[in-house]
Each structure stands twice: as C-alpha cells, then as structure tokens.
Amino acid sequence: MVSMFTRRVIAYVIDFFVVSAFMWIVSYLCYIIFNPVNVYGVYQYFPIVVPILIMLYFVYCEKVHGATVGKALMYLQVRSRNGAYINWAQAIVRNLSKIFWIPIIFDWAIGRIIGHDRILSYFTKTVVIDELR
C-alpha cells in the first residue's frame, strides 16, 4: 500500500494539473477581454490571477466538498481534528502556503520538525484523513 505522504504528493500534482487547466481558460479569457492586440500581454496578469485562482480552487473544494479533485482521487479528505468538516477560516489559513510552491515546502518541513503534518494544519486544527480506513 502506498503511504499517506505519497498519496498526498500525488494529489497535489493532480491538483496542479487541474489548476493549470483553469489557468489556461482564465488566461484565454484575459487575452480576449484585456488585450486582443498584444498576444503576450496576458502574461502581465499572471502574478495576480494565478495566486487568486489557486486559493479559490483549494479553499472552495476543501470547504464545500471536503477534498480537492486530487484528494478525492486519492481517497483523502480534510477535516477538523474533532471530525467535523472545516469552516471557511480553516480552509483559507490552511491553504495560504499553496499560493507558491516554496512556502509549502517550508510549511511541511517546519510541521515535521514540530511533530505535525504541516504547520498551517497544526494552527487550523485540521487533518487529512484516509477514506479507505
């Protein structure tokens, strides 16, 4: 059986592809709306659009459905430590490090040092549970 860590990494990679697909759609719409003459002008909006899109995806999916697409495919769910579904504040705070890839490495590393999964999961009192058990 694959470890929980491996399944979470696979889920994150799947989520990366889902967010990338949304980015292609959003970038095309930005291209049509904001700058149809300059083909490469749409890239100036990426530093603003990408973090917003990433946060919307992770926060919405984890709050409303309990899991992102990647987590659902890996049979994982995000819950509060007491077993309840997470609230909006928990969903927002636990996903702050996912805006860019370097903060999530520090989030994970610091969490492992203090004996938890991730530091933001510790602060928000959330856990990722295995639906197969």
TORSE-525950 format. One line per 10 residues: number of its first residue (from 1); their letters; for each residue z, x, y of C-alpha. Coordinates in pm, whole numbers, plus 32768, in hexadecimal, padded with zeros to 4 digits. Layout:
N
NUM> a> Z:X:Y | ...
//
This chain:
133
1> mvsmftrrvi> 8000:8000:8000 | 7FB0:8078:815E | 80D7:80C7:8241 | 8135:7FEC:8367 | 80DE:8106:8458 | 7F7F:8127:83C6 | 7F48:7FB0:83DB | 7FB9:7FAF:8546 | 7ECA:80CB:859B | 7DAC:8013:84EE
11> ayvidffvvs> 7E0A:7ED6:85AB | 7E04:7F97:86F4 | 7CAA:8022:86A4 | 7C2B:7EC4:8652 | 7CBF:7E47:879A | 7C0E:7F64:884E | 7AC1:7EE3:87CB | 7B16:7D7C:882C | 7B74:7DE6:898D | 7A38:7EBB:899F
21> afmwivsylc> 7964:7D8C:894A | 7A0F:7CC6:8A5E | 79D7:7DEC:8B4B | 7862:7DE5:8B06 | 7857:7C74:8B5D | 792A:7C9E:8C95 | 7865:7DCF:8D08 | 7721:7D11:8CDF | 77AA:7BEF:8DAA | 7827:7CE1:8EB6
31> yiifnpvnvy> 76D1:7D81:8EBA | 7624:7C31:8EF1 | 771B:7BB2:8FF5 | 7777:7CE5:90BF | 765B:7DD9:90B0 | 750C:7D72:9016 | 744C:7E84:90CE | 751B:7FB5:9070 | 752B:7FCC:8EF4 | 764C:80C4:8EEB
41> gvyqyfpivv> 7717:801D:8FFF | 77D1:7F4A:8F02 | 7890:807F:8E8D | 7951:808C:8FD4 | 7A02:7F4B:8F69 | 7A72:7FD1:8E15 | 7BB7:8076:8E8C | 7C25:7F1E:8F07 | 7B8E:7E3A:8E00 | 7BE6:7EFB:8CC2
51> pilimlyfvy> 7D64:7F07:8CEB | 7D69:7D98:8D50 | 7C95:7D36:8C24 | 7D69:7E04:8B35 | 7EAC:7D6A:8BB6 | 7E1F:7C0A:8BAB | 7DA8:7C37:8A45 | 7EE8:7CCC:89B6 | 7FDA:7BF2:8A7B | 7F20:7AAC:8A39
61> cekvhgatvg> 7EE8:7AEB:88C6 | 8049:7B61:887F | 80EE:7A4B:8946 | 8016:7926:88DC | 7FB0:7989:877A | 80BF:7A83:871E | 7FBA:7B8D:86D4 | 7E7B:7C26:8759 | 7D3B:7C17:868B | 7D86:7D6C:85F6
71> kalmylqvrs> 7EED:7D12:859F | 7E7D:7BC8:8505 | 7D7E:7C7E:842A | 7E8D:7D72:83BD | 7F85:7C54:837E | 8074:7CC0:8490 | 8128:7BEE:8594 | 81F8:7C34:86CA | 8348:7B88:86D9 | 8492:7BA3:878D
81> rngayinwaq> 85A4:7C4F:86C7 | 8640:7AFB:8687 | 84FC:7A83:85E0 | 8480:79A4:86FA | 832C:79C5:8799 | 8329:7AA6:88CC | 832D:7A21:8A2F | 8242:7A80:8B4D | 8327:7B8C:8BDD | 834B:7C35:8A8B
91> aivrnlskif> 81D3:7C28:8A54 | 818A:7CC4:8BA8 | 828C:7DDA:8B95 | 8244:7E3E:8A2C | 80D2:7E68:8A7D | 80EF:7F34:8BBD | 80AE:8078:8B03 | 7F67:7FF5:8A72 | 7EB1:7FFA:8BBE | 7E43:815F:8B79
101> wipiifdwai> 7E58:8224:8A34 | 7F3B:8341:8AA5 | 8069:8266:8AFF | 8068:81C4:89A7 | 808B:831C:8906 | 81BE:8363:89DD | 8240:8203:899C | 822A:823F:8826 | 82AD:83A7:8831 | 83DE:8355:8907
111> griighdril> 8423:8225:882E | 841C:82FB:86F5 | 8509:83F8:8794 | 860D:82ED:87DF | 85DC:824E:8689 | 8503:8121:86D7 | 8399:80BC:86AF | 833A:80D1:881F | 8411:80F4:8955 | 8383:7FB8:89F7
121> syftktvvid> 83C3:7EF3:88B8 | 8529:7F6C:88C9 | 8550:7EF9:8A34 | 84B0:7DA6:89F3 | 856B:7D72:88AB | 842A:7D32:87EA | 83B2:7DA1:8694 | 826D:7D9C:85D6 | 82A3:7CEB:848B | 81DC:7CFC:834A
131> elr> 815A:7BA4:82E9 | 811E:7C16:8182 | 8291:7C40:8139
//
